[in-house]
């Protein structure tokens, strides 16, 4: 049950999740965009892009929140989650099988801290398998 005028996932009002002219899906997503801008300005990362589509298997595409360009030339994908939906549970499984790089699932806690879950994509898994082979 939701109260009239409220969202079932308790999403902030659009004005409270707007940054640099973009209205983000959640306040946590907006805060992560602000952090990525700071990391870019201070040289921690090379840059970032938002809402990038990723093919996860032959029949499934997912629009990930952020693509992060690291200074060493690698990329990571960041997905900011408030509420984990059943659809995202499918994405997590598909990411492990088809994902092109590491997926960071970021969750902002009520006390303002963040937790991060790392989901290895197919490249990390195959790299680790090669590294452990002893060749």
Phi, psi and omega in degrees: 000134177241151177281144180307130179087358179252162180258144184296337178261010178060043179287138179294161177299149182308321180295332181275356179231030179253133181213131180052038177082002181248131173266116182275162181293335179210163176295323178298319178297319178297317179297323178292321176299318178298318179295318179296323175298317178297315179298325178291313181298327183265002175083011179290322175231164179279329180168187181200160175225158182242155175054057180265134181275136181232133176277121179243084183092177186290335188236016186219128175241144179230137177262104183278148185298312186218140170251123186249126179263110181280159181295335181275006178094353178274167177233152173230159176243135179243129177240119181265125183237134169259301178247130180270114182275165176296327177298319181290330176298324175293316179302317180302315179294316180293325180299317180298330182270323188237350187302140184281346183196185179295137173250124174261120176261110186258132179232127178269125181277164180300331180276005176094352178278165181241145169244150180229128172251134179256128177245116181286135173274181184298327181292317179295318182297316181290327178295315179296320179298317178295320183293328183272357185286340179086004178281000000 
